[in-house]
Amino acid sequence: MTSPSIGNEAGATGTRTHFNRGRKRTPNRSLESASSLSDMTAVTVTGHCDSAPTEWQLLPTFSTFSLSPDGSFPKIKSSKSAFIDLKTQKNHTGFASGRCYRMYLG
């Protein structure tokens, strides 16, 4: 078995074979999104909201919560100091401590 030619032992550069030559790149395919709000299906999600607040640090990452006890405006904790608002789909940072109400969707 022969290895690709690198040159002499002194370290001079030579030709190297390119092993992935000839591979075809597949284009990124994504699903088509709805063009307007009227093309989408209306969804209602029910769930439960804790009556007692939970400390922000004790809330696991990627869990749902609300800042109000009635469960309005649900959010998802995305990191130690950030969350995603489910209604606006915006990422908010700088949320370091406080209390929130854990939500259980289902």
N, C-alpha and C positions, 0 to 999 in steps of 0.2 A: 504494500500500500504506500502510495506516495503522498506527501503533504504539499500544500501550496508552496510555491517558490517565494522565499522571503529575501533572498540575496545571500551574500557570503556571511561567514561567521562574524565579520567585523561590524555588522549592523547596517550595511548598506541596504537601502530600500529596493525592493524588486516588485514584481507583480503579485497581487493577491487575487484569488478567485472570489467572486461575489456570490455567495451561496443562495441568496433569495432572488436572483435574477430570473425572470420568466414568470414570477408569481403575479397574478392579476389582483389588483386591489378592488375590493367590492365597495360600491358606493354606500354611504350611510342612508338607510331607508327609515323614514319616520311615518307614523300614521297621520292621516289627514285630520286637521282640526276642524271643528264646526265653524262655519263662516259667520253665523250670527247667533244671537241668544235664542231666537225662535226655533233654531234647528236643534237645540239641546233639550234634554229631558229634565223635567223638574224633579228634584229629589228632596225628601224630608228624612232627616236622620234624628232618631230619638236616643236619649241617653239619660244618665243619672249624674247629678252633681253633689259632691260632698257638702254637708252643712257646716262642717268645721274646716277652717282654713289650714293649709299645709305650708310649711316653709319652702321657699324656692329651692334651696340647696338640697332638700330631701326629695324633691320631685325628680323622677328618672327622666333621662333624655328621651325624646320622641314620645312623650306622653301628653295627653290633651288636658288642658286646664282652662279656667276662666278667672278673670279678675273680680267678677261679681258673683255673689252666692246663688243667683238665679240661673247661672250657666249661659247667659247671653254673651255673645262675642267670643266663641271658642278659639283657642290658640293651641299651638304645639310647641313644646320646648325643643329647640334645635341644638342648643349647646349650653354650656354653663352660664352664659350671659346673653343668650339670644333666644328669640321665639319667632314663630311665623303666625301671622294673623290669618285664620281660615277664610274670613270674608273678603279681605283685600288681597290676600296672597303676597303680602309684603313681609320681608325679614326685618325685624327690629333688634338692634343690639344695645348694649349698655344696661341691661336688666340684671343687676348683681345680687340683690337681696330683696326680701319682702315676703308677703303671704299671697297665696293663690288658692283657688278651689279646684281640686282634682275632679276631672270629668271622666265618666265611663260611657263610651258610645256603644250602642248595640241595639 
